[in-house]
Amino acid sequence: MRKLLLSLTDGRGFDILLVVLPLAFLLTLSGLPLLYNVVMSFQEVDMFSLGSVIRPFAGLSNYRSLFAQPETWPILGNTAIFVSASIAGQFLLGFGLALFFWVNFPGASWLRGLFLVSWVMPGLVVGAIWNWMLSGDFGVINFLLHQTGLISQNIFWRSDPHYALWAVIIANIWLGTSFNMILLSVGLSAIPKDLYEAAELDGATVWQRFWTMTLPMMRSSIGAVISLGLIFTLQQFDLFAAITSGGPNNASNVAQYWAWDLSFKQYDFAKGATVSVIMVVFVMLASVVYVRSTRQEVRG
């Protein structure tokens, strides 16, 4: 103990302290709740046994019961649609904006910063804004669609089962596009512009330069962006709480919102923990892909 104190006071071992303290913080605030949630998914838990330390062991019965419920597969299908559509929309729009701002023009920095407003706003605030914009009676989205002649009747985005999920997807794409733009802009800035000048002198067209130079050199950055998008999208909860609450009739319900609903509205804590564990597995897989992408980028 005395040697440890001496090493800290004279500067030696201070780097270890900088690692140990944040690690202890993360283990306490994230690791223990995660472990508690995993253990609870293998137990029988109700309102009366929630505060107990020792609860009846249920094995895999919570997982079997969960996948036997009729609403499980539609909700998982909604989750897959939400994640894939959100990531695709965020990436395509973000990449397009990154390419647009790659060309320097007056006011580019100011305009790029303006796009970041959506990312720094809390999810509930974004959800409240889109909740108003998607209103069936007086929402600005229906107004714009009427003005362009795309619709003749109002679309009730939040209450129509055909549109409810897509209402949240649109809001989530708007929320994450700027984050994709910034990360992809960093990847683009790392590509030497001399290569493009040489290719242009050799007669390569814009599309040829994009497919043969930009995309291959951006492979690791694209992998990192998609992996991070997958992680953030699988954790998206605020927009569902603010816009649709998983309705109508589970039409816009996804796994992350369903886990909260099972635990804190239906008081089925064991199944809520089970859904959360399944989501954690997918997030960890996405995290592994992200780490591998960043390692490839560093090596490159």
C-alpha positions in Angstrom: 0.0 0.0 0.0 2.9 2.4 0.9 4.6 1.6 -2.4 1.3 2.4 -4.3 0.9 5.7 -2.5 4.6 6.6 -3.2 4.2 5.7 -6.9 1.1 8.0 -7.2 2.7 10.9 -5.4 5.9 10.9 -7.5 4.0 10.4 -10.8 4.7 6.7 -11.3 1.7 4.6 -11.8 -0.6 7.6 -12.4 -1.5 6.2 -15.8 -2.7 3.0 -14.0 -5.0 5.1 -11.8 -6.4 6.8 -14.9 -7.4 3.4 -16.2 -8.6 1.8 -13.0 -10.9 4.6 -11.8 -13.0 4.9 -15.1 -13.0 1.0 -15.3 -14.4 0.8 -11.8 -17.0 3.5 -12.6 -18.2 1.6 -15.7 -18.3 -1.8 -13.8 -20.3 -0.3 -11.0 -22.8 1.7 -13.1 -23.0 -0.6 -16.2 -21.5 -4.0 -15.4 -23.5 -4.8 -12.3 -26.9 -3.8 -13.7 -26.2 -5.8 -16.8 -25.2 -8.9 -14.7 -28.3 -8.4 -12.6 -30.5 -8.3 -15.7 -28.9 -11.5 -17.2 -29.4 -13.3 -13.9 -33.1 -12.1 -13.7 -33.8 -13.5 -17.2 -33.2 -17.0 -15.8 -35.4 -16.5 -12.7 -39.1 -16.3 -11.9 -39.7 -12.7 -11.0 -42.9 -10.9 -10.1 -43.9 -7.8 -8.1 -43.5 -9.6 -4.8 -40.1 -11.2 -5.4 -38.5 -8.3 -7.3 -36.7 -7.0 -4.2 -35.5 -10.5 -3.1 -31.9 -11.5 -3.5 -32.7 -15.2 -4.0 -35.5 -16.1 -6.4 -36.7 -19.4 -8.0 -34.5 -20.6 -10.9 -36.5 -20.8 -14.2 -33.7 -22.0 -16.5 -34.6 -21.3 -20.2 -38.3 -21.2 -19.6 -38.5 -17.4 -19.9 -36.8 -17.6 -23.3 -39.1 -20.5 -24.5 -42.1 -18.7 -23.2 -41.1 -15.4 -24.9 -40.6 -17.0 -28.3 -43.9 -18.9 -27.9 -45.9 -15.6 -27.6 -47.8 -14.6 -30.8 -46.5 -11.0 -30.7 -42.9 -11.9 -30.4 -42.1 -12.5 -34.1 -44.0 -9.5 -35.4 -42.2 -7.3 -33.0 -38.8 -8.8 -34.0 -39.8 -8.2 -37.6 -40.6 -4.6 -36.8 -37.2 -4.3 -35.1 -35.4 -5.7 -38.2 -37.3 -3.2 -40.5 -36.6 -0.3 -38.2 -32.9 -1.1 -37.9 -32.3 -1.8 -41.5 -34.3 1.1 -42.9 -32.9 3.6 -40.4 -29.3 2.6 -41.0 -29.7 2.6 -44.8 -31.4 6.0 -44.8 -28.9 7.6 -42.3 -25.9 6.2 -44.3 -27.1 7.2 -47.7 -28.1 10.7 -46.7 -25.0 11.1 -44.5 -22.7 9.9 -47.3 -24.4 12.2 -49.8 -24.0 15.2 -47.4 -20.3 14.2 -46.7 -19.6 14.2 -50.4 -21.4 17.5 -50.8 -19.4 19.3 -48.1 -16.2 17.7 -49.3 -16.1 20.4 -51.9 -15.2 23.7 -50.3 -17.5 26.6 -50.9 -18.4 29.8 -49.0 -20.4 29.0 -45.8 -19.7 25.3 -45.9 -18.5 25.1 -42.3 -21.5 27.1 -41.0 -23.9 25.0 -43.0 -22.2 21.7 -41.8 -22.5 22.8 -38.2 -26.2 23.6 -38.7 -26.8 19.9 -39.7 -25.4 18.9 -36.3 -28.3 20.5 -34.4 -30.3 17.3 -34.8 -27.6 15.1 -33.2 -27.0 17.3 -30.1 -30.7 17.5 -29.3 -32.1 15.0 -26.8 -34.1 12.2 -28.2 -37.3 13.1 -26.4 -37.1 16.7 -27.8 -36.6 15.3 -31.3 -39.6 12.9 -30.7 -41.8 15.8 -29.5 -40.9 17.9 -32.7 -41.7 15.0 -35.0 -44.8 14.2 -33.0 -46.1 17.6 -33.9 -44.8 17.4 -37.5 -46.5 14.0 -38.1 -49.8 15.1 -36.7 -52.6 13.8 -39.0 -54.7 17.0 -38.6 -52.3 19.9 -38.6 -48.8 18.4 -39.1 -46.4 20.1 -41.4 -45.6 16.8 -43.2 -49.2 16.4 -44.4 -49.2 20.1 -45.4 -46.1 19.7 -47.6 -47.4 16.5 -49.2 -50.7 18.2 -49.9 -48.9 21.2 -51.5 -46.9 19.0 -53.7 -49.9 17.0 -54.8 -48.6 13.6 -53.4 -51.6 13.0 -51.2 -55.3 14.1 -51.4 -56.2 12.9 -47.8 -54.4 13.4 -44.5 -52.2 10.5 -43.4 -52.5 9.7 -39.7 -48.9 8.7 -39.3 -49.0 7.9 -35.6 -52.2 6.0 -35.4 -52.4 4.2 -38.8 -50.8 0.7 -38.5 -49.4 1.0 -42.0 -47.5 4.2 -41.3 -46.7 4.2 -37.6 -43.4 2.4 -37.8 -42.3 4.4 -40.8 -43.1 7.6 -38.8 -40.5 6.7 -36.2 -38.1 5.5 -39.0 -38.3 8.9 -40.7 -37.6 10.7 -37.3 -34.7 8.4 -36.6 -33.1 8.9 -40.0 -33.3 12.7 -39.4 -31.8 12.2 -36.0 -28.8 10.1 -37.1 -28.0 11.5 -40.6 -25.7 14.3 -39.3 -23.7 11.8 -37.2 -23.1 9.7 -40.2 -22.1 12.8 -42.2 -19.5 13.8 -39.7 -17.8 10.4 -39.4 -17.8 9.9 -43.2 -16.4 13.4 -43.7 -13.5 12.4 -41.5 -12.9 9.3 -43.7 -13.1 11.4 -46.9 -10.7 14.0 -45.6 -8.1 11.2 -45.1 -8.0 10.4 -48.8 -5.2 12.3 -50.6 -6.7 14.5 -53.2 -3.6 14.0 -55.4 -4.9 10.6 -56.3 -8.1 12.1 -57.7 -6.1 14.7 -59.7 -4.0 11.9 -61.2 -7.0 9.8 -62.0 -8.7 12.8 -63.6 -5.7 13.4 -65.8 -5.8 9.8 -66.8 -9.4 10.3 -68.0 -11.4 8.7 -65.2 -14.9 9.9 -64.9 -16.5 11.0 -61.6 -18.3 7.7 -61.2 -15.2 5.7 -62.0 -13.3 7.6 -59.3 -16.1 7.1 -56.8 -16.4 3.3 -57.4 -12.7 2.5 -57.8 -11.1 4.9 -55.4 -13.5 6.5 -52.9 -15.5 3.4 -51.8 -12.5 1.1 -51.5 -10.5 3.6 -49.4 -13.6 4.3 -47.3 -14.3 0.6 -46.5 -13.1 0.7 -42.9 -14.8 4.0 -42.2 -18.1 2.7 -43.7 -17.9 -0.4 -41.6 -17.4 1.7 -38.5 -20.3 4.0 -39.3 -22.7 1.2 -40.0 -21.6 -0.6 -36.8 -22.1 2.5 -34.7 -25.4 3.1 -36.4 -26.5 -0.4 -35.6 -25.5 0.0 -31.9 -27.4 3.4 -31.6 -30.4 2.2 -33.5 -30.8 -0.9 -31.4 -30.8 1.3 -28.3 -33.3 3.9 -29.7 -36.2 4.2 -27.2 -37.0 7.9 -26.9 -38.6 8.3 -30.3 -41.0 5.4 -29.8 -42.0 6.8 -26.4 -42.6 10.3 -27.8 -44.3 9.4 -31.1 -46.2 6.1 -31.1 -45.7 4.3 -27.8 -45.4 1.1 -29.8 -48.9 1.3 -31.2 -51.4 1.0 -32.6 -51.7 -2.7 -31.6 -47.9 -3.3 -31.7 -47.7 -2.0 -35.3 -44.7 0.2 -34.4 -43.4 -1.8 -31.4 -39.8 -2.9 -31.4 -37.7 -5.0 -29.1 -36.1 -2.2 -27.1 -39.5 -0.5 -26.4 -41.1 -3.9 -25.7 -38.6 -4.7 -23.0 -39.5 -1.5 -21.2 -43.2 -2.2 -21.7 -43.0 -5.8 -20.3 -41.1 -4.6 -17.3 -42.7 -1.4 -16.3 -46.2 -1.5 -17.7 -47.0 -5.2 -17.6 -44.7 -5.9 -14.6 -43.4 -9.1 -16.3 -39.8 -8.3 -15.2 -38.4 -11.7 -16.2 -39.5 -11.5 -19.8 -38.5 -7.8 -19.9 -35.0 -8.9 -18.8 -35.0 -11.7 -21.4 -35.7 -9.3 -24.2 -33.0 -7.0 -22.9 -30.5 -9.8 -22.8 -31.3 -10.7 -26.5 -30.8 -7.0 -27.5 -27.5 -6.9 -25.5 -26.2 -9.8 -27.6 -26.9 -8.0 -30.8 -25.3 -4.8 -29.6 -22.2 -6.7 -28.5 -21.9 -8.3 -31.9 -22.2 -4.9 -33.5 -19.6 -3.6 -31.1 -17.2 -6.4 -32.2 -17.7 -5.4 -35.9 -17.0 -1.8 -34.9 -13.8 -2.6 -33.1 -12.5 -4.7 -36.0 -13.4 -1.8 -38.4 -11.5 0.7 -36.3 -8.5 -1.6 -36.1 -8.4 -2.0 -39.8 -8.6 1.8 -40.2 -5.6 2.3 -37.8 -3.6 -0.4 -39.6 -4.4 1.1 -43.0 
